[in-house]
Amino acid sequence: MKVNILFLSAAMCSQLALAAPPPVDPAMLELADQSRCLGCHDVDVTVRGPAWRDVAKRYRGKPEVEEVLVEKVYTGGGGVWGNDYMSSNKRAGKDNIRILVKWILTLPDS
């Protein structure tokens, strides 16, 4: 009986570990907050804009996508993830946007 309970407990813990999303770099979240990204985006949840893990899944590994995404964030636009329009984010600056885009593209699927 004790062996069964121990096995069941271990199995449940391993499932919880699999269900938890990978940890997120707090420095990148701080940069995203300072760049005013978190009002519309989240790592795991669609807010107004797409979840960043979804962005990574869609664009990861595509050639030259990094610069395309940097320009999209910098100038804004719409029609890619539904009908919402993404405001330009020139205040963040292209260097910070590039850092964030590179990081977003490394996010694993949840």
Steps between C-alpha positions, in 0.01 A plus 500: 500500500779744592676425173184581303453831679866589449477414130177699460653802676808489278286472187286798603805715574656417165178599324494832684858565396411429139198731513690800636636734234876546494633787714519842339802730522402778745738746331311457172167553675639817656613625158160412355331690782723805451429483125124497566442158345322339794182703461414296190722190520588218739735207469232232529159667464344693214409841642429748222794386291619142462680308773872509436529121502250500212712756316809284553318191379380674182825673405785298654755389242365709213772685311528875556195503729686683776530825302142468373373473858721786622351723229146383582543587867671830419246622241187312608245336275215257494331209331751232597347377828139601449338838465679687779752764398839508668612852582851602403754479778768745393556607862652161577767544233610245245785368716264407786243365257766283336606361840139415582428346159810278525391387845139439394616280212692280747194430716411130492146383446311468827 
